[in-house]
Amino acid sequence: MDLFDLGGKVALVTGAGSGLGRAFAQGLAAAGARVIAADRNLGWAEETLALIGTGGNASLAIDANVADDASVQEMADRAKAA
């Protein structure tokens, strides 16, 4: 049993456009999770998904600001729909 097998799971990563968020998104994808990358800068979130690549479980980029309740709700709704 692989303790880090996240196949069949979905990971929603905030701050995924750079730094630790990007690293976590890449690591979760490498472990098999489908990654939804959320960031205040949509272009950066899209860059993270491009780095993961379609074979690496890149799923969706979302423009979201976790300091704004409405933005967080919209992010959650879009992630759930995906």
The first five atom37 places (N, CA, C, CB, O) and aatype in JSON, in Angstrom:
{
  "aatype": [12, 3, 10, 13, 3, 10, 7, 7, 11, 19, 0, 10, 19, 16, 7, 0, 7, 15, 7, 10, 7, 1, 0, 13, 0, 5, 7, 10, 0, 0, 0, 7, 0, 1, 19, 9, 0, 0, 3, 1, 2, 10, 7, 17, 0, 6, 6, 16, 10, 0, 10, 9, 7, 16, 7, 7, 2, 0, 15, 10, 0, 9, 3, 0, 2, 19, 0, 3, 3, 0, 15, 19, 5, 6, 12, 0, 3, 1, 0, 11, 0, 0],
  "atom_mask": [
    [1, 1, 1, 1, 1],
    [1, 1, 1, 1, 1],
    [1, 1, 1, 1, 1],
    [1, 1, 1, 1, 1],
    [1, 1, 1, 1, 1],
    [1, 1, 1, 1, 1],
    [1, 1, 1, 0, 1],
    [1, 1, 1, 0, 1],
    [1, 1, 1, 1, 1],
    [1, 1, 1, 1, 1],
    [1, 1, 1, 1, 1],
    [1, 1, 1, 1, 1],
    [1, 1, 1, 1, 1],
    [1, 1, 1, 1, 1],
    [1, 1, 1, 0, 1],
    [1, 1, 1, 1, 1],
    [1, 1, 1, 0, 1],
    [1, 1, 1, 1, 1],
    [1, 1, 1, 0, 1],
    [1, 1, 1, 1, 1],
    [1, 1, 1, 0, 1],
    [1, 1, 1, 1, 1],
    [1, 1, 1, 1, 1],
    [1, 1, 1, 1, 1],
    [1, 1, 1, 1, 1],
    [1, 1, 1, 1, 1],
    [1, 1, 1, 0, 1],
    [1, 1, 1, 1, 1],
    [1, 1, 1, 1, 1],
    [1, 1, 1, 1, 1],
    [1, 1, 1, 1, 1],
    [1, 1, 1, 0, 1],
    [1, 1, 1, 1, 1],
    [1, 1, 1, 1, 1],
    [1, 1, 1, 1, 1],
    [1, 1, 1, 1, 1],
    [1, 1, 1, 1, 1],
    [1, 1, 1, 1, 1],
    [1, 1, 1, 1, 1],
    [1, 1, 1, 1, 1],
    [1, 1, 1, 1, 1],
    [1, 1, 1, 1, 1],
    [1, 1, 1, 0, 1],
    [1, 1, 1, 1, 1],
    [1, 1, 1, 1, 1],
    [1, 1, 1, 1, 1],
    [1, 1, 1, 1, 1],
    [1, 1, 1, 1, 1],
    [1, 1, 1, 1, 1],
    [1, 1, 1, 1, 1],
    [1, 1, 1, 1, 1],
    [1, 1, 1, 1, 1],
    [1, 1, 1, 0, 1],
    [1, 1, 1, 1, 1],
    [1, 1, 1, 0, 1],
    [1, 1, 1, 0, 1],
    [1, 1, 1, 1, 1],
    [1, 1, 1, 1, 1],
    [1, 1, 1, 1, 1],
    [1, 1, 1, 1, 1],
    [1, 1, 1, 1, 1],
    [1, 1, 1, 1, 1],
    [1, 1, 1, 1, 1],
    [1, 1, 1, 1, 1],
    [1, 1, 1, 1, 1],
    [1, 1, 1, 1, 1],
    [1, 1, 1, 1, 1],
    [1, 1, 1, 1, 1],
    [1, 1, 1, 1, 1],
    [1, 1, 1, 1, 1],
    [1, 1, 1, 1, 1],
    [1, 1, 1, 1, 1],
    [1, 1, 1, 1, 1],
    [1, 1, 1, 1, 1],
    [1, 1, 1, 1, 1],
    [1, 1, 1, 1, 1],
    [1, 1, 1, 1, 1],
    [1, 1, 1, 1, 1],
    [1, 1, 1, 1, 1],
    [1, 1, 1, 1, 1],
    [1, 1, 1, 1, 1],
    [1, 1, 1, 1, 1]
  ],
  "atom_positions": [
    [[0.84, -1.18, 0.0], [0.0, 0.0, 0.0], [0.89, 1.24, 0.0], [-0.96, 0.0, 1.21], [1.8, 1.37, 0.82]],
    [[0.61, 2.15, -0.92], [1.35, 3.4, -1.01], [0.66, 4.44, -0.15], [1.47, 3.89, -2.48], [-0.46, 4.84, -0.44]],
    [[1.32, 4.89, 0.92], [0.71, 5.83, 1.84], [0.47, 7.2, 1.23], [1.57, 5.98, 3.06], [-0.31, 7.99, 1.76]],
    [[1.12, 7.48, 0.11], [0.97, 8.78, -0.52], [0.18, 8.71, -1.82], [2.32, 9.39, -0.77], [0.27, 9.63, -2.63]],
    [[-0.56, 7.66, -2.03], [-1.38, 7.52, -3.23], [-2.67, 8.31, -3.06], [-1.68, 6.04, -3.53], [-3.52, 7.95, -2.25]],
    [[-2.8, 9.38, -3.84], [-3.99, 10.2, -3.78], [-4.87, 10.03, -5.02], [-3.61, 11.65, -3.62], [-5.7, 10.88, -5.32]],
    [[-4.67, 8.93, -5.72], [-5.49, 8.64, -6.89], [-6.96, 8.65, -6.53], [0.0, 0.0, 0.0], [-7.36, 8.09, -5.51]],
    [[-7.77, 9.28, -7.37], [-9.2, 9.36, -7.14], [-9.61, 10.49, -6.19], [0.0, 0.0, 0.0], [-10.8, 10.67, -5.92]],
    [[-8.63, 11.24, -5.71], [-8.92, 12.36, -4.81], [-8.79, 13.68, -5.56], [-7.97, 12.34, -3.58], [-8.12, 13.75, -6.59]],
    [[-9.43, 14.72, -5.03], [-9.33, 16.07, -5.6], [-8.71, 16.96, -4.54], [-10.73, 16.61, -6.06], [-9.13, 16.94, -3.38]],
    [[-7.72, 17.76, -4.94], [-7.08, 18.7, -4.02], [-7.34, 20.12, -4.51], [-5.55, 18.42, -3.92], [-7.03, 20.46, -5.65]],
    [[-7.91, 20.94, -3.65], [-8.11, 22.35, -3.94], [-7.0, 23.1, -3.21], [-9.55, 22.86, -3.5], [-6.96, 23.11, -1.98]],
    [[-6.1, 23.73, -3.96], [-4.95, 24.4, -3.38], [-5.09, 25.9, -3.58], [-3.62, 23.88, -4.0], [-5.14, 26.38, -4.72]],
    [[-5.16, 26.65, -2.48], [-5.2, 28.1, -2.57], [-3.76, 28.63, -2.56], [-6.03, 28.73, -1.41], [-2.87, 28.0, -2.0]],
    [[-3.57, 29.77, -3.19], [-2.21, 30.31, -3.31], [-1.36, 29.46, -4.23], [0.0, 0.0, 0.0], [-0.14, 29.45, -4.11]],
    [[-2.01, 28.76, -5.14], [-1.31, 27.79, -6.0], [-0.5, 28.43, -7.1], [-2.3, 26.86, -6.61], [0.21, 27.74, -7.84]],
    [[-0.57, 29.75, -7.23], [0.13, 30.42, -8.32], [1.61, 30.59, -8.12], [0.0, 0.0, 0.0], [2.33, 30.87, -9.08]],
    [[2.1, 30.41, -6.9], [3.53, 30.61, -6.66], [3.92, 30.0, -5.31], [3.9, 32.11, -6.7], [3.07, 29.56, -4.54]],
    [[5.2, 30.0, -5.05], [5.74, 29.6, -3.75], [5.28, 28.25, -3.26], [0.0, 0.0, 0.0], [5.22, 27.28, -4.02]],
    [[4.96, 28.2, -1.97], [4.55, 26.94, -1.36], [3.28, 26.38, -1.97], [4.36, 27.12, 0.12], [3.15, 25.16, -2.13]],
    [[2.34, 27.26, -2.31], [1.1, 26.78, -2.92], [1.37, 26.03, -4.21], [0.0, 0.0, 0.0], [0.78, 24.98, -4.46]],
    [[2.27, 26.59, -5.05], [2.63, 25.91, -6.3], [3.3, 24.58, -6.0], [3.56, 26.81, -7.15], [3.01, 23.58, -6.65]],
    [[4.21, 24.57, -5.03], [4.91, 23.34, -4.68], [3.94, 22.28, -4.16], [6.0, 23.62, -3.62], [4.04, 21.11, -4.52]],
    [[2.99, 22.69, -3.32], [1.99, 21.74, -2.82], [1.13, 21.2, -3.96], [1.09, 22.41, -1.76], [0.85, 20.0, -4.0]],
    [[0.73, 22.06, -4.87], [-0.09, 21.63, -6.01], [0.66, 20.59, -6.83], [-0.49, 22.83, -6.89], [0.09, 19.57, -7.22]],
    [[1.92, 20.86, -7.1], [2.72, 19.91, -7.88], [2.9, 18.6, -7.13], [4.09, 20.51, -8.23], [2.81, 17.52, -7.72]],
    [[3.16, 18.67, -5.84], [3.34, 17.46, -5.04], [2.08, 16.62, -4.95], [0.0, 0.0, 0.0], [2.13, 15.39, -5.06]],
    [[0.94, 17.28, -4.76], [-0.32, 16.55, -4.69], [-0.65, 15.89, -6.03], [-1.46, 17.49, -4.28], [-1.14, 14.76, -6.07]],
    [[-0.37, 16.59, -7.12], [-0.6, 16.01, -8.45], [0.32, 14.82, -8.68], [-0.37, 17.07, -9.55], [-0.1, 13.8, -9.23]],
    [[1.57, 14.94, -8.25], [2.51, 13.83, -8.41], [2.06, 12.6, -7.62], [3.91, 14.25, -7.95], [2.37, 11.47, -7.99]],
    [[1.33, 12.83, -6.53], [0.81, 11.72, -5.72], [-0.51, 11.19, -6.27], [0.63, 12.16, -4.28], [-1.07, 10.25, -5.7]],
    [[-1.01, 11.78, -7.36], [-2.19, 11.23, -8.02], [-3.47, 12.04, -7.88], [0.0, 0.0, 0.0], [-4.48, 11.69, -8.49]],
    [[-3.46, 13.11, -7.08], [-4.68, 13.91, -6.91], [-4.96, 14.76, -8.14], [-4.56, 14.8, -5.67], [-4.03, 15.23, -8.8]],
    [[-6.23, 14.95, -8.45], [-6.63, 15.96, -9.44], [-6.53, 17.3, -8.73], [-8.11, 15.7, -10.01], [-7.08, 17.47, -7.64]],
    [[-5.84, 18.25, -9.33], [-5.57, 19.52, -8.66], [-6.4, 20.65, -9.24], [-4.1, 19.87, -8.76], [-6.45, 20.87, -10.45]],
    [[-7.07, 21.37, -8.33], [-7.72, 22.62, -8.65], [-6.85, 23.7, -8.05], [-9.22, 22.68, -8.11], [-6.69, 23.78, -6.83]],
    [[-6.29, 24.55, -8.91], [-5.37, 25.6, -8.48], [-6.11, 26.92, -8.36], [-4.18, 25.72, -9.46], [-6.66, 27.42, -9.34]],
    [[-6.12, 27.49, -7.16], [-6.79, 28.77, -6.93], [-5.75, 29.81, -6.53], [-7.89, 28.64, -5.84], [-4.85, 29.53, -5.74]],
    [[-5.89, 31.01, -7.08], [-4.98, 32.1, -6.75], [-5.65, 33.42, -7.1], [-3.62, 31.95, -7.5], [-6.56, 33.45, -7.93]],
    [[-5.22, 34.5, -6.47], [-5.75, 35.83, -6.81], [-5.36, 36.22, -8.22], [-5.25, 36.9, -5.81], [-6.03, 37.02, -8.87]],
    [[-4.27, 35.64, -8.71], [-3.8, 35.9, -10.07], [-4.09, 34.65, -10.91], [-2.26, 36.27, -10.09], [-3.37, 33.65, -10.81]],
    [[-5.13, 34.71, -11.72], [-5.54, 33.55, -12.51], [-4.42, 33.07, -13.43], [-6.77, 33.89, -13.33], [-4.25, 31.87, -13.62]],
    [[-3.67, 33.99, -14.0], [-2.57, 33.61, -14.89], [-1.54, 32.75, -14.18], [0.0, 0.0, 0.0], [-1.01, 31.81, -14.77]],
    [[-1.25, 33.08, -12.94], [-0.28, 32.28, -12.19], [-0.84, 30.89, -11.88], [0.1, 32.99, -10.89], [-0.1, 29.9, -11.94]],
    [[-2.13, 30.81, -11.55], [-2.75, 29.51, -11.31], [-2.7, 28.66, -12.57], [-4.21, 29.67, -10.82], [-2.45, 27.46, -12.51]],
    [[-2.94, 29.29, -13.71], [-2.87, 28.57, -14.99], [-1.44, 28.11, -15.28], [-3.37, 29.47, -16.14], [-1.25, 27.02, -15.82]],
    [[-0.45, 28.92, -14.91], [0.96, 28.5, -15.08], [1.26, 27.26, -14.25], [1.91, 29.65, -14.68], [1.96, 26.35, -14.7]],
    [[0.73, 27.22, -13.03], [0.93, 26.05, -12.17], [0.35, 24.8, -12.83], [0.29, 26.27, -10.79], [0.98, 23.75, -12.84]],
    [[-0.86, 24.92, -13.38], [-1.47, 23.77, -14.05], [-0.66, 23.36, -15.27], [-2.9, 24.08, -14.46], [-0.55, 22.17, -15.57]],
    [[-0.09, 24.34, -15.98], [0.74, 24.02, -17.14], [1.98, 23.25, -16.7], [1.14, 25.3, -17.9], [2.43, 22.34, -17.4]],
    [[2.54, 23.62, -15.55], [3.7, 22.89, -15.04], [3.34, 21.46, -14.66], [4.29, 23.62, -13.82], [4.12, 20.53, -14.86]],
    [[2.14, 21.29, -14.1], [1.67, 19.95, -13.74], [1.41, 19.15, -15.01], [0.39, 20.02, -12.87], [1.77, 17.97, -15.09]],
    [[0.79, 19.78, -16.0], [0.5, 19.12, -17.26], [-0.71, 18.22, -17.16], [0.0, 0.0, 0.0], [-1.1, 17.81, -16.06]],
    [[-1.31, 17.91, -18.28], [-2.52, 17.1, -18.29], [-2.27, 15.69, -17.77], [-3.1, 17.04, -19.68], [-3.17, 15.09, -17.19]],
    [[-1.08, 15.16, -17.98], [-0.77, 13.84, -17.46], [-0.56, 13.84, -15.96], [0.0, 0.0, 0.0], [-0.55, 12.78, -15.33]],
    [[-0.38, 15.03, -15.39], [-0.13, 15.14, -13.97], [-1.35, 15.55, -13.18], [0.0, 0.0, 0.0], [-1.23, 16.07, -12.07]],
    [[-2.51, 15.33, -13.73], [-3.77, 15.56, -13.03], [-4.15, 17.03, -12.86], [-3.7, 14.93, -11.71], [-4.89, 17.36, -11.93]],
    [[-3.67, 17.91, -13.72], [-4.13, 19.3, -13.69], [-5.61, 19.3, -14.02], [-3.32, 20.2, -14.68], [-6.04, 18.61, -14.94]],
    [[-6.38, 20.07, -13.29], [-7.82, 20.02, -13.47], [-8.44, 21.37, -13.82], [-8.46, 19.48, -12.24], [-9.08, 21.5, -14.86]],
    [[-8.26, 22.37, -12.96], [-8.96, 23.63, -13.12], [-8.19, 24.74, -12.43], [-10.4, 23.54, -12.56], [-7.64, 24.55, -11.35]],
    [[-8.15, 25.92, -13.06], [-7.6, 27.12, -12.43], [-8.75, 28.04, -12.08], [-6.57, 27.84, -13.38], [-9.67, 28.24, -12.87]],
    [[-8.7, 28.6, -10.87], [-9.76, 29.48, -10.39], [-9.14, 30.77, -9.86], [-10.62, 28.78, -9.29], [-8.14, 30.74, -9.13]],
    [[-9.74, 31.9, -10.22], [-9.37, 33.2, -9.67], [-10.11, 33.35, -8.35], [-9.7, 34.38, -10.67], [-11.34, 33.42, -8.35]],
    [[-9.39, 33.4, -7.23], [-10.05, 33.47, -5.93], [-9.2, 34.26, -4.94], [-10.33, 32.07, -5.39], [-7.97, 34.2, -4.95]],
    [[-9.89, 34.99, -4.07], [-9.25, 35.74, -3.0], [-9.81, 35.22, -1.69], [-9.48, 37.29, -3.15], [-10.98, 35.45, -1.38]],
    [[-8.99, 34.51, -0.92], [-9.49, 33.88, 0.31], [-9.81, 34.89, 1.41], [-8.46, 32.89, 0.82], [-10.37, 34.51, 2.44]],
    [[-9.48, 36.15, 1.21], [-9.83, 37.19, 2.18], [-11.24, 37.74, 1.93], [-8.81, 38.33, 2.12], [-11.71, 38.59, 2.68]],
    [[-11.89, 37.26, 0.88], [-13.22, 37.74, 0.5], [-14.2, 36.57, 0.55], [-13.2, 38.38, -0.93], [-14.08, 35.61, -0.21]],
    [[-15.18, 36.65, 1.46], [-16.13, 35.54, 1.65], [-16.85, 35.14, 0.37], [-17.14, 35.92, 2.71], [-17.01, 33.95, 0.1]],
    [[-17.28, 36.11, -0.41], [-18.0, 35.8, -1.65], [-17.1, 35.08, -2.64], [-18.56, 37.08, -2.3], [-17.54, 34.17, -3.34]],
    [[-15.84, 35.48, -2.68], [-14.88, 34.83, -3.58], [-14.63, 33.38, -3.15], [-13.56, 35.61, -3.61], [-14.52, 32.49, -3.99]],
    [[-14.55, 33.17, -1.85], [-14.34, 31.81, -1.33], [-15.55, 30.94, -1.65], [-14.1, 31.83, 0.2], [-15.39, 29.78, -2.04]],
    [[-16.75, 31.47, -1.5], [-17.95, 30.7, -1.82], [-18.0, 30.35, -3.3], [-19.21, 31.48, -1.42], [-18.33, 29.22, -3.67]],
    [[-17.66, 31.32, -4.15], [-17.64, 31.06, -5.59], [-16.6, 30.0, -5.93], [-17.37, 32.35, -6.37], [-16.84, 29.13, -6.77]],
    [[-15.42, 30.08, -5.29], [-14.37, 29.08, -5.52], [-14.88, 27.69, -5.14], [-13.11, 29.43, -4.71], [-14.69, 26.74, -5.9]],
    [[-15.51, 27.58, -3.99], [-16.02, 26.29, -3.54], [-17.1, 25.76, -4.48], [-16.58, 26.4, -2.12], [-17.11, 24.57, -4.8]],
    [[-17.99, 26.63, -4.93], [-19.03, 26.21, -5.87], [-18.45, 25.72, -7.18], [-19.99, 27.36, -6.13], [-18.87, 24.69, -7.7]],
    [[-17.46, 26.45, -7.7], [-16.84, 26.04, -8.98], [-16.08, 24.74, -8.82], [-15.89, 27.15, -9.51], [-16.12, 23.88, -9.7]],
    [[-15.38, 24.58, -7.69], [-14.63, 23.36, -7.46], [-15.57, 22.16, -7.35], [-13.78, 23.48, -6.19], [-15.29, 21.09, -7.89]],
    [[-16.67, 22.35, -6.66], [-17.65, 21.26, -6.49], [-18.26, 20.88, -7.84], [-18.77, 21.68, -5.5], [-18.46, 19.7, -8.13]],
    [[-18.55, 21.89, -8.67], [-19.13, 21.63, -9.99], [-18.15, 20.89, -10.9], [-19.56, 22.94, -10.64], [-18.55, 20.08, -11.74]],
    [[-16.89, 21.17, -10.73], [-15.86, 20.53, -11.58], [-15.68, 19.08, -11.17], [-14.52, 21.27, -11.48], [-14.87, 18.37, -11.77]]
  ]
}
